[in-house]
Amino acid sequence: MSKNFEKVKSFYNADLWSEGMVRNAVDRWITVDEFLKIPGKEYENKKE
């Protein structure tokens, strides 16, 4: 697990980050597999 996974997850769960912000963290702070665990959706590389 990435060292920033829990941080990103907590930001998302506290409504501090949108799904798009979590998507932007992929390959920087979290992995594609970890993305699925946060918003519960498959990762799609698209801009918001």
Summary of the structure (lengths in Angstrom):
residues: 48
radius of gyration: 9.3
end to end distance: 25.7
largest distance: 25.7
contacts: 116
relative contact order: 0.24
helix: 46%
strand: 4%
